[in-house]
């Protein structure tokens, strides 16, 4: 099929690769414009742009798709279908209508649960037992379209957002290849009205750990925000990101150091399994503690 691909972050890259591997004609790749990054703040292309250029595919990164010229350029590609995954721009109706067979979105949740910007993080932080991927026909509403394919995966006890991100990205790539191969056979299913939740964008203000909360909540916060923006606390006056954890046994005042990187919470305790000092690299517990003196109380 002649396809327009629309995606930006690392999550989208395996999907683009799967479309190329399946022999589809990728007429153009749309992604977000390069952003300033690194110490020099030089514009850096997105992961999708970088991979598309390596594959020799034409790339466009308009700031908006709401103007007539951008919409005419998109329509002129003559795509049969558009595949969208974590693109980052709202698609106005003329864009949705341009491909002959519409636009398909790969969404990392079991819709209608966790519509919106941060479904992977929110699923972990809410303590969901499972999540998954839906292949959805796009319409004007936020992730409201009918679903063509869905597949669930368990959320394991120590899964971080990074772990789940990688599994769902691979799953989405496999599922979209299957969906395109069987497009004429698939019947879209309307999303139920019950069970709708919204995955609000992660705010950095959510990242500071409050040890007065129950251990199960702190553990979900740490895992759900790893690696970005990274839940954090102060240890000995220094800011430390907490990038992996599990619920552990232990009793003490909230913030009490119970040995190693095991910290007492409002109820129970959390064992931090991976941490990062400010300006340093992410380290497993043993490496992090080497030469580092833990205070008795993290406050």
Phi, psi and omega in degrees: 000152174273118192236144162256129179255135182228110180192165185226306189275183180303326180305327185277342188299312180301330178293313177302316180297322180293323179295318179294316181297329180281356175089012179287153178270100179276101186293326181195152175246127176253135177209174177290151179297156175305142181245149175300134182209161178076179183296325181276355181053037176279146179302129181241127179296152178293162176304322180292316179300315181299316181289320180299318180294324176296327180275358179076027182263144177292142184234138171232144176222069179294149177288330180212155175246016184270348181268156186298325182294315179298320180291322178293320178297321179294313181297325183294345178291340177063037183287144171285325184204152172247138176248123187238130176210113178052048182287310177107356175237145173290135178266113177291164186304319179300328176288315179299327184274344189293311180294141184303326182247021173082197184236133176252136179247139174259113185244133187271059171198173176263086183303143014271008177285134177062055164290149173113202200279329190228058185293327181292310181297315184293325179297317179292314184295333178275352180079025179298143179281336181210162171215204180168201181228139172240137169261118193235140170284127186279144172220183189294331181289163180284102177055039184258355189290164178294149187259131178269318180219146173214145178214132183263151172225147178286152170260111184283162190300329182246015179297133170262171175301326178295317179300312183292322176307311184293319180294318182287328176297315178296318179296316179300321179297317179294319185290322181290325176298320178293316182298317180292324180292332184243025189304322182287342182267338189279140178251121179293139180246125179296141176290139177292153178283334178280147174088012179287127171225159183240131180267087181298149176305141181290129176259134181300338178294343178280353193275338182287132183280133173250105185292351177285345180283160177300149182303322182297324179287319179296317178300316179294322177298313181299311183290323182290335182257009179262127011264348185229136001281352180089114172298148185214160173213173174258132176235114181060033179085355180255143179279129183232129174277139178251117193243004177192148183195171169207155176290138184226165175281149177154147180229136177177172176297145180307126181093356180291137178277119185256013181111141183061232172241041176261124188236134178287144179241187179304318168224132180075199183212163178236132173263112176282128184255346181206135184212165183217118175288153180301126181083358181253189180260155173298134184226147170292164188308310185299317179293320181298319186280348182296115180075013182241123182267120180275135174288164180290334186220129178268357177079000000 
